[in-house]
Amino acid sequence: MTMWKDMTDCEKGAILLAHHNGEQLQFKSTYTVDWFPCLSPDWDDDHEYRVKPAEPVYRRTTQDQWVVVPNMQWPLIRNCESTEHPSYKGKLAQIYKDDVLIGFTWRSYDA
């Protein structure tokens, strides 16, 4: 990030327009590591300013799935009942952060 005194007119204009449009601004001084809410900016030359980043969007999906474990290798997830053995029916839960899969769990209905 850039200190206010080192920002171009274009960068300053974007920050001022965001403030005018009611977007949340944050600031950080040369002495701090964290960003703080900027309710009434004083446009200090030794501060960095930015529009508060959007919070990540988390979503969770669940669906019935079959899992096949062929010859004790890595499990394979199937959408429909499998004739391969051993196969197990269960629930697959997936967690996404901003539409990127970040985790999943599978639980057998037998467990």
ZIWOCOR-V658628 format. One line per field, one symbol per residue. psi: psi as a letter, one per 30 degrees, with the letter a starting at -180 (. if undefined). burial: I if it has 16 or more other ideal C-beta (glycine too) atoms within 10 Angstrom, else O. A space follows every 50 residues. Layout:
psi=???
burial=???
This chain:
psi=lkleffkleeeeeeeeeeeegglklllklfflelklkjeikghkfglkkl kklkkkkklkkklklkkkikhhakkkkkflkkflkkkkkakkkkkkjhgk kflllkkkff.
burial=OOOIOOIOOOOOOOIOOIIOOOOOIIIIOOOOOOIOOIOOOOOOOOIIII IOOOOOOOOOOOOOIIIIOOOOOOOOOOOOOIOOOOIIOIOIOOOIOOOO OOOOOOOOOOO
